[in-house]
């Protein structure tokens, strides 16, 4: 059940592949949810840095996220 937020279609060159695209309503819902999602992710990453094992992974993810885009 996708509620009209996505459409799916088969890859024309490889029938094993399935592509999806978001509808206009799906894009609007994604934009509305993004601030909450990003805040939750920031909170989870901040918590992870308090533990030695995931801290280096968090540092690497943050470095990728802040690097200039090509």
Backbone as CSV, one residue per row, in Angstrom:
resi,resn,N_x,N_y,N_z,CA_x,CA_y,CA_z,C_x,C_y,C_z
1,UNK,0.854,-1.180,0.000,0.000,0.000,0.000,0.894,1.236,0.000
2,UNK,0.877,2.019,-1.066,1.756,3.178,-1.115,1.008,4.502,-1.017
3,UNK,-0.291,4.497,-0.968,-1.100,5.703,-0.763,-0.849,6.760,-1.836
4,UNK,-0.378,6.356,-2.999,-0.134,7.301,-4.075,1.125,8.129,-3.896
5,UNK,1.995,7.737,-2.967,3.208,8.503,-2.721,4.352,8.069,-3.622
6,UNK,4.282,6.839,-4.128,5.325,6.278,-4.984,4.705,5.631,-6.203
7,UNK,5.495,5.544,-7.258,5.123,4.681,-8.379,6.308,3.768,-8.635
8,UNK,6.028,2.543,-9.053,7.065,1.548,-9.291,6.966,1.071,-10.729
9,UNK,8.124,0.768,-11.319,8.136,0.223,-12.674,9.391,-0.620,-12.857
10,UNK,9.312,-1.577,-13.769,10.419,-2.483,-14.027,11.512,-1.786,-14.831
11,UNK,12.735,-2.161,-14.552,13.874,-1.681,-15.327,13.713,-2.209,-16.758
12,UNK,13.801,-1.358,-17.762,13.597,-1.832,-19.131,14.705,-2.762,-19.631
13,UNK,15.900,-2.690,-19.041,17.029,-3.498,-19.493,17.262,-4.753,-18.653
14,UNK,16.687,-4.802,-17.479,16.918,-5.926,-16.571,15.661,-6.110,-15.739
15,UNK,14.873,-7.077,-16.074,13.569,-7.243,-15.428,13.662,-7.589,-13.949
16,UNK,14.872,-7.858,-13.450,15.037,-8.089,-12.010,14.992,-6.775,-11.244
17,UNK,15.279,-5.669,-11.926,15.341,-4.363,-11.277,13.984,-3.688,-11.239
18,UNK,13.717,-3.030,-10.146,12.478,-2.267,-9.993,12.857,-0.853,-9.586
19,UNK,12.362,0.110,-10.323,12.598,1.517,-10.008,11.385,2.075,-9.286
20,UNK,11.628,3.072,-8.462,10.531,3.797,-7.825,10.741,5.286,-8.044
21,UNK,9.671,6.013,-8.084,9.750,7.470,-8.122,8.659,8.014,-7.216
22,UNK,8.945,9.166,-6.641,7.998,9.771,-5.709,7.045,10.688,-6.452
23,UNK,5.807,10.652,-6.033,4.815,11.568,-6.582,5.002,12.947,-5.953
24,UNK,4.307,13.907,-6.459,4.355,15.260,-5.887,3.929,15.232,-4.420
25,UNK,2.882,14.460,-4.090,2.450,14.338,-2.692,3.532,13.677,-1.841
26,UNK,4.223,12.689,-2.404,5.314,12.034,-1.687,6.451,12.999,-1.398
27,UNK,6.802,13.832,-2.360,7.860,14.823,-2.163,7.480,15.848,-1.100
28,UNK,6.226,16.253,-1.084,5.758,17.203,-0.062,5.825,16.585,1.331
29,UNK,5.412,15.325,1.442,5.453,14.642,2.737,6.894,14.470,3.198
30,UNK,7.792,14.127,2.292,9.203,13.993,2.625,9.766,15.318,3.134
31,UNK,9.447,16.413,2.457,9.923,17.728,2.889,9.392,18.079,4.277
32,UNK,8.149,17.719,4.543,7.550,18.000,5.850,8.209,17.169,6.954
33,UNK,8.571,15.920,6.644,9.152,15.015,7.642,10.645,15.246,7.845
34,UNK,11.329,15.859,6.891,12.784,15.973,6.938,13.312,16.635,8.217
35,UNK,12.772,17.767,8.693,13.325,18.374,9.914,13.295,17.438,11.124
36,UNK,12.208,16.709,11.305,12.104,15.777,12.424,13.093,14.629,12.259
37,UNK,13.192,14.113,11.052,14.114,13.023,10.771,15.562,13.443,11.012
38,UNK,15.936,14.611,10.524,17.305,15.087,10.699,17.622,15.372,12.171
39,UNK,16.672,15.896,12.917,16.882,16.147,14.346,17.082,14.828,15.094
40,UNK,16.291,13.820,14.752,16.440,12.508,15.389,17.785,11.897,15.070
41,UNK,18.238,12.035,13.831,19.540,11.494,13.443,20.673,12.220,14.171
42,UNK,20.584,13.544,14.260,21.610,14.310,14.995,21.674,13.852,16.451
43,UNK,20.522,13.654,17.063,20.465,13.201,18.463,21.080,11.806,18.612
44,UNK,20.768,10.904,17.697,21.320,9.547,17.760,22.831,9.562,17.560
45,UNK,23.320,10.392,16.632,24.763,10.480,16.414,25.470,11.093,17.618
46,UNK,24.860,12.085,18.226,25.455,12.697,19.418,25.559,11.667,20.545
47,UNK,24.532,10.860,20.704,24.556,9.800,21.718,25.630,8.766,21.388
48,UNK,25.780,8.424,20.120,26.772,7.418,19.717,28.192,7.888,20.003
49,UNK,28.442,9.191,19.932,29.804,9.687,20.176,30.195,9.554,21.648
50,UNK,29.238,9.286,22.518,29.539,9.110,23.934,30.098,7.709,24.227
51,UNK,30.121,6.871,23.228,30.608,5.497,23.366,31.808,5.315,22.444
52,UNK,32.858,4.683,22.939,34.122,4.628,22.197,34.019,3.869,20.873
53,UNK,33.276,2.780,20.825,33.250,1.986,19.595,32.641,2.731,18.405
54,UNK,31.455,3.315,18.516,30.893,3.986,17.335,31.404,5.407,17.109
55,UNK,32.163,5.959,18.032,32.582,7.356,17.913,33.370,7.627,16.635
56,UNK,34.284,6.730,16.267,35.077,6.962,15.054,34.211,6.871,13.802
57,UNK,33.209,6.001,13.822,32.293,5.908,12.690,31.484,7.194,12.554
58,UNK,31.019,7.729,13.665,30.261,8.974,13.639,31.139,10.096,13.084
59,UNK,32.384,10.152,13.502,33.303,11.171,12.996,33.450,11.054,11.480
60,UNK,33.575,9.832,10.973,33.708,9.617,9.533,32.442,10.039,8.790
61,UNK,31.273,9.690,9.324,30.015,10.073,8.692,29.866,11.589,8.657
62,UNK,30.190,12.239,9.761,30.100,13.700,9.809,31.067,14.345,8.826
63,UNK,32.264,13.770,8.642,33.226,14.314,7.695,32.703,14.213,6.271
64,UNK,32.087,13.104,5.941,31.511,12.941,4.600,30.372,13.923,4.408
65,UNK,29.560,14.083,5.422,28.385,14.955,5.329,28.792,16.420,5.151
66,UNK,29.923,16.832,5.686,30.329,18.247,5.606,31.324,18.520,4.487
67,UNK,31.766,17.470,3.779,32.732,17.707,2.695,32.044,18.387,1.524
68,UNK,32.787,19.202,0.767,32.180,19.887,-0.384,31.684,18.873,-1.419
69,UNK,30.567,19.163,-1.990,29.992,18.270,-3.014,30.625,18.585,-4.360
70,UNK,30.835,17.527,-5.136,31.418,17.695,-6.466,30.374,17.781,-7.517
